[in-house]
Amino acid sequence: MSTTTDSPRQLRLGLFVQPLGHHVSGWRLTEELGSPTDIDWLIRIAKMAEAGRFDLFFIGDALATSVYRLPSTMARLEPLTLLSALAVNTRHIGLAATASTTFTDPFNLARSFASLDHISRGRAAWNVVTSFSDDVARNFSRSDIPTHAQRYARAHEFLEVTFKLWEGWQEGAVRPDKESGQYFVNEKIQPINHQGEHFQVQGPLNITRSPQGRPVIIEAGSSADGQKLAAATAEVVFTAAATLDDAQRFYRSQKQQVTDAGRNPDRLLILPGVMPIVGRTREEARETWRRLNELVDIDNGIRQLSTRFEMDLSQFPLDGPVPDVPAGEGGQSRVKLLTELAFRENLTLRELAAIAAGSRGHRVLVGTAEDIADDFQLWLEQRGADGFNIMPAVMPEQLSLFIELVIPELQRRGLFREEYAFSTLRENLGLPAPDMQQEA
């Protein structure tokens, strides 16, 4: 592939952080085992990512746990607390946290993210999720989770209220005047008086306007409801795609829905997740991948897949076909991706469990820096992605190799920044101010 590109587009790269590595066996291969609750370890990872000029340091989250979860996710720091600590130890990289619209309220969340945006001087992003586990519901005094449709109806109104709260403080609302004794311009601070099906919120928010106008909004739902919500509200979409054809179909569909919602499709970035297994040679990369998969605990893999599919898969033969999965209320898009992968590649249940446990349903790229750069360039130029959410399998080794080898190759091709150009995340992503979101 050509080492230069005529396209002015550049990749946007997020680092999807699992402190012990994304692969289920990653922690067993590292020579430097960290801890998901060690702030010094997480600061080090954030500084590595910033040195690599990543756009985003992204923290996923869930509101329930069990002994069967990955070590990185069984016990972890609360994301907004963590990112506030990282904000004062970094200067440029965006800081993205997951928070659920199902089990919190707009006022608290709007205030928390505005606080993070102030602390980071304009680098906050919110990954909006609805939660889909009954285990989460039982931690919040419910016996089961609301239906898919109910969760998304609440999410639409939740975002509406949150946006109103962030806009309740207008530009120029803070104007200290010692002579008059007035610190604020009162008419630039307004209550929202929202009365809706799910929320009744007076406002105004008790924090000044966010440095970015509002934090960047990220969403990851690829179901029909998820795409509809993203079309109306998101600025970045995380997704999973196994092939370029799959990615292009999703890309076209999501961008068209953005257009139909009256927004400029160029102002929504689509970043599929990808697990790059980087080696200095292809043989080295393949050996790393082989060793990782060799260490997969298949019983744990079956448990994880059972949770994802909302059915007990231990009753089926490991070396038989993947059973039909009834439509559930959970993570519908990821279940669809995994079942289609199993059908397309004729995988046994054992093989799918190993892949799902290892990559968690995302695409795996095994090769050299040139191999990975070729793939990224193809997906960018063929409109399969605007960038990628990078999921290092082994921490810190695979992140270090990606920064040392892949980033310079992308920069050499003109596909990735040499330096951060702006002070805020919104500017570095090429996204406009919130009041310009509707401009086509």
C-alpha positions in Angstrom: 0.0 0.0 0.0 1.2 3.5 -0.7 3.0 5.2 2.2 1.2 8.5 1.5 -2.5 9.4 1.1 -4.2 12.1 -0.9 -6.9 12.3 1.7 -6.7 15.1 4.1 -8.6 13.0 6.7 -6.6 11.8 9.7 -7.4 9.0 12.1 -8.9 9.6 15.6 -7.6 7.1 18.1 -9.1 6.3 21.5 -7.4 4.1 24.1 -9.9 1.8 25.6 -8.3 1.1 28.9 -8.3 -2.2 30.7 -5.5 -1.8 33.3 -4.6 -5.5 33.0 -5.0 -5.8 29.3 -8.1 -6.5 27.2 -7.4 -10.1 26.4 -8.7 -12.4 29.1 -5.2 -14.0 29.4 -3.3 -10.7 29.0 -2.4 -10.4 32.7 -0.8 -13.8 32.6 1.7 -12.7 29.9 2.8 -9.3 31.2 6.2 -9.0 32.9 4.9 -6.0 34.9 1.5 -6.8 36.5 -0.4 -3.7 37.6 -3.6 -3.2 39.4 -7.0 -1.7 38.3 -7.2 0.2 41.5 -3.6 1.5 41.6 -3.8 5.2 40.7 0.0 5.4 40.0 -0.4 2.6 37.4 -3.3 4.3 35.7 -1.5 7.7 35.7 1.4 5.9 34.0 -0.9 4.4 31.3 -2.5 7.8 30.7 0.9 9.5 30.3 1.9 6.8 27.9 -1.2 7.4 25.8 -0.7 11.1 25.9 2.9 10.7 24.7 1.5 8.6 21.8 -0.9 11.6 21.0 -4.1 9.5 21.5 -7.3 11.5 21.4 -9.0 9.7 24.2 -8.3 7.8 27.4 -11.5 5.9 27.7 -12.8 4.1 30.8 -15.7 1.6 30.5 -17.8 0.8 33.6 -20.5 -1.5 34.9 -22.6 -1.2 38.1 -22.4 -4.9 39.1 -19.6 -7.5 39.4 -19.1 -11.2 40.1 -16.2 -13.5 40.6 -16.4 -14.6 37.0 -15.5 -11.2 35.6 -12.1 -10.3 34.1 -9.6 -9.1 36.7 -9.7 -5.6 35.2 -13.4 -5.3 35.6 -14.2 -7.2 38.8 -13.0 -4.4 41.0 -12.2 -0.9 39.6 -12.2 2.7 40.4 -15.3 4.8 39.8 -14.6 6.4 36.4 -15.3 10.1 37.2 -13.2 10.0 40.3 -10.4 8.3 38.4 -10.5 10.8 35.5 -10.4 13.7 37.9 -7.2 12.4 39.2 -5.8 11.8 35.7 -6.9 15.3 34.7 -4.3 16.9 37.0 -1.6 14.6 35.8 -2.1 15.1 32.0 -2.5 18.2 29.8 -3.8 17.2 26.4 -5.5 13.8 26.2 -9.3 13.6 26.3 -10.8 11.8 29.3 -13.9 9.7 28.7 -16.0 8.0 31.3 -19.0 5.6 31.0 -22.1 6.5 33.0 -25.6 5.0 32.9 -28.8 6.9 32.2 -30.9 4.1 33.7 -29.5 4.3 37.3 -28.7 8.0 37.9 -30.3 11.4 37.5 -29.5 14.1 35.0 -28.7 16.9 37.5 -26.1 14.9 39.3 -24.5 13.6 36.2 -24.5 16.9 34.4 -22.8 18.5 37.4 -20.2 15.7 37.7 -19.2 15.9 34.0 -19.2 19.7 34.0 -16.9 19.4 37.0 -14.6 17.1 35.2 -14.5 19.4 32.2 -13.5 22.3 34.4 -10.8 20.2 36.2 -9.4 19.0 32.9 -9.7 22.4 31.2 -12.0 21.1 28.5 -11.1 17.5 28.0 -14.2 15.6 29.3 -16.3 13.1 27.4 -19.3 11.1 28.5 -19.9 7.6 27.1 -23.7 7.3 27.4 -25.0 3.8 28.3 -28.4 2.4 29.4 -27.2 -0.7 31.3 -28.7 -4.1 30.4 -28.0 -6.5 33.3 -30.5 -7.7 35.9 -27.5 -7.9 38.3 -27.2 -4.1 38.0 -31.0 -3.6 38.6 -30.7 -5.6 41.8 -28.0 -3.2 43.1 -30.5 -0.4 42.7 -33.6 -1.8 44.5 -35.1 -3.4 41.4 -35.8 -7.0 40.7 -35.1 -6.8 36.9 -33.9 -4.3 34.3 -36.4 -2.1 32.4 -37.1 -3.2 28.8 -34.8 -2.2 25.9 -37.4 0.3 24.7 -38.0 1.7 28.2 -34.3 2.3 28.7 -33.9 4.1 25.5 -36.9 6.3 26.0 -35.5 7.3 29.4 -32.0 7.9 27.8 -33.5 10.3 25.2 -35.2 12.4 27.9 -32.1 12.1 30.1 -29.9 13.6 27.4 -32.5 16.3 26.7 -32.5 17.4 30.3 -28.7 17.2 30.6 -28.2 19.4 27.5 -30.6 21.9 28.9 -28.8 22.0 32.2 -25.4 22.6 30.5 -26.9 25.3 28.3 -28.6 27.0 31.4 -25.3 28.9 31.9 -24.7 31.0 28.9 -21.4 32.4 27.7 -20.5 35.5 29.7 -22.6 34.6 32.7 -19.6 35.2 35.0 -18.6 38.8 34.9 -17.3 40.1 38.3 -17.9 43.8 38.7 -16.4 45.2 42.0 -18.0 48.6 41.6 -21.6 47.3 41.3 -21.0 44.3 43.5 -22.4 41.9 40.9 -20.4 38.8 40.2 -22.8 37.1 37.8 -25.0 38.3 34.9 -28.3 37.0 36.3 -30.1 37.0 33.0 -27.5 34.6 31.5 -28.3 32.0 34.1 -31.7 30.4 33.6 -33.7 27.5 35.2 -34.8 24.9 32.7 -38.2 23.9 34.4 -38.3 20.6 32.6 -41.5 18.5 33.1 -41.3 15.2 31.3 -42.3 11.5 31.5 -39.2 10.5 33.5 -37.8 13.7 35.0 -39.0 16.9 36.5 -35.9 19.2 36.9 -36.0 22.9 37.8 -32.3 23.9 37.4 -30.2 25.9 36.9 -27.1 23.7 37.4 -25.0 24.8 40.3 -21.7 25.0 38.3 -20.6 27.4 35.6 -20.6 26.7 31.9 -18.4 23.8 30.8 -15.2 24.9 29.0 -16.3 23.0 25.9 -19.9 24.3 26.1 -20.6 20.7 27.0 -18.5 17.6 27.3 -18.2 15.4 24.1 -21.0 12.8 23.9 -20.0 9.2 23.1 -22.4 6.3 22.5 -21.8 2.7 21.7 -25.2 1.1 21.1 -25.5 -0.4 17.6 -29.0 -1.7 17.9 -31.8 0.2 16.0 -32.6 2.2 19.1 -29.0 2.8 19.9 -28.4 4.1 16.4 -31.4 6.4 16.6 -30.2 7.9 19.9 -26.7 8.4 18.5 -28.1 10.1 15.4 -29.8 12.6 17.6 -27.3 13.2 20.3 -23.8 11.6 19.8 -20.6 13.1 18.6 -18.5 9.9 18.7 -19.8 6.3 18.3 -17.9 3.3 19.5 -18.9 0.1 17.6 -17.7 -3.4 16.8 -17.3 -4.6 13.2 -15.7 -7.9 12.1 -15.2 -7.0 8.4 -14.8 -3.9 6.3 -18.1 -4.7 4.6 -19.8 -4.8 8.0 -18.1 -1.6 9.0 -19.1 0.2 5.8 -22.7 -0.8 6.1 -22.9 0.5 9.7 -20.9 3.7 8.8 -23.4 4.5 5.9 -26.4 3.7 8.0 -25.3 5.7 11.0 -24.2 8.7 9.0 -27.5 8.7 7.0 -29.5 8.7 10.2 -27.4 11.7 11.4 -28.3 13.5 8.2 -32.0 12.5 8.6 -31.9 14.0 12.2 -30.8 17.4 10.7 -27.2 17.2 11.7 -24.0 17.2 9.7 -22.7 13.6 9.4 -19.1 14.8 9.3 -19.6 15.9 12.9 -20.1 12.4 14.1 -17.0 10.2 14.4 -17.3 6.4 14.2 -14.6 4.5 16.0 -14.8 0.6 15.8 -13.0 -1.3 18.6 -9.9 -3.2 17.5 -7.4 -5.3 19.4 -4.0 -5.0 17.6 -1.5 -7.7 18.4 1.7 -5.9 17.5 5.0 -7.6 16.7 8.3 -6.4 15.3 7.8 -9.3 12.9 4.7 -11.2 11.8 6.1 -14.3 13.5 6.5 -12.5 16.8 2.9 -11.1 16.6 1.5 -14.5 15.8 3.4 -16.1 18.6 2.0 -13.5 21.1 -1.5 -14.3 19.8 -1.0 -18.0 20.1 0.3 -17.8 23.6 -2.6 -15.6 24.7 -5.2 -18.0 23.3 -3.4 -21.0 24.8 -3.9 -19.5 28.2 -7.7 -18.9 27.9 -9.8 -20.6 30.7 -12.5 -22.0 28.5 -14.9 -22.6 31.5 -14.7 -18.9 32.3 -15.1 -18.1 28.6 -18.3 -20.1 28.5 -19.6 -18.3 31.6 -18.8 -14.9 30.0 -20.5 -15.9 26.7 -23.5 -17.2 28.7 -23.9 -13.8 30.4 -23.6 -12.0 27.0 -26.2 -14.3 25.4 -28.5 -14.4 28.5 -28.7 -18.3 28.4 -26.7 -21.1 30.0 -24.3 -22.4 27.3 -22.6 -25.0 29.6 -25.4 -27.4 28.7 -24.2 -27.6 25.0 -21.3 -29.6 23.7 -18.1 -27.5 23.6 -17.1 -28.9 20.2 -20.5 -28.7 18.7 -22.1 -25.8 16.8 -23.0 -22.5 18.5 -26.7 -22.8 19.5 -29.4 -20.5 18.3 -29.7 -17.5 20.6 -33.2 -16.1 21.2 -33.5 -12.3 21.0 -33.0 -10.8 24.4 -33.1 -7.4 26.1 -29.4 -7.2 26.7 -26.5 -6.1 24.4 -28.3 -7.0 21.2 -25.7 -5.7 18.7 -22.7 -7.6 20.3 -24.7 -10.8 20.4 -25.6 -10.4 16.7 -21.9 -9.8 15.8 -20.7 -12.9 17.7 -23.4 -15.2 16.2 -22.7 -13.9 12.7 -19.0 -14.5 13.3 -19.7 -18.1 14.4 -21.9 -18.7 11.4 -19.5 -17.1 8.9 -16.5 -19.0 10.1 -18.3 -22.2 11.1 -17.0 -21.9 14.7 -17.6 -24.5 17.5 -18.9 -23.2 20.8 -15.4 -23.7 22.3 -13.8 -21.6 19.5 -16.4 -18.8 19.8 -16.0 -18.8 23.6 -12.2 -18.5 23.3 -12.5 -15.6 20.8 -15.2 -13.8 22.8 -13.3 -14.2 26.0 -10.1 -13.0 24.3 -11.4 -10.1 22.1 -14.8 -9.5 23.8 -16.4 -9.5 20.3 -14.1 -7.0 18.7 -11.8 -7.4 15.7 -8.3 -8.7 16.2 -5.4 -7.5 14.0 -2.2 -9.6 14.2 0.9 -8.3 12.5 3.6 -5.7 12.2 3.2 -1.9 12.3 3.0 -1.8 8.5 0.3 -4.5 8.5 -1.8 -2.6 11.1 -1.2 0.8 9.4 -2.3 -0.7 6.0 -5.5 -1.9 7.6 -6.3 1.4 9.3 -5.6 3.3 6.2 -7.9 1.1 4.1 -10.7 1.4 6.6 -10.3 5.2 6.8 -10.2 5.7 3.0 -13.0 3.3 2.3 -15.3 4.9 4.8 -15.4 2.0 7.3 -14.2 4.2 10.1 -13.1 7.7 11.2 -10.6 6.1 13.6 -10.4 3.3 16.1 -10.8 2.5 19.8 -7.6 0.7 20.5 -7.8 -2.3 22.9 -4.3 -3.5 23.9 -4.3 -7.2 24.8 -1.4 -7.0 27.2 -0.6 -4.0 29.4 1.8 -2.2 29.3 3.7 -4.2 26.6 1.2 -4.1 23.7 0.4 -0.4 24.3 4.1 0.4 24.4 4.7 -1.5 21.1 1.7 0.3 19.5 3.1 3.7 20.5 6.7 2.8 19.5 5.9 1.1 16.2 2.4 1.8 14.9 2.0 5.5 15.7 5.2 6.6 13.9 4.1 4.6 10.8 0.7 6.3 10.8 2.4 9.7 11.2 4.8 8.9 8.4 1.8 8.3 6.1 0.1 11.5 7.3 -2.7 9.6 8.9 -2.2 10.8 12.5 -1.1 13.9 14.3 2.4 14.7 15.2 1.4 17.0 18.1 -1.8 18.1 19.8 -3.0 21.2 18.0 -5.6 22.5 20.5 -6.3 22.6 24.2 -9.8 21.0 24.3 -10.9 17.5 23.3 -13.7 18.9 21.1 -11.2 20.9 19.1 -8.7 18.1 18.8 -11.4 15.8 17.5 -12.5 18.5 14.9 -15.9 18.8 16.5 -17.8 22.1 16.6 -19.2 23.9 19.6 -22.6 22.5 20.8 -24.6 25.5 19.4 -23.3 24.5 15.9 -24.3 20.9 16.0 -27.4 21.3 13.9 -25.6 23.1 11.1 -25.4 20.9 8.0 
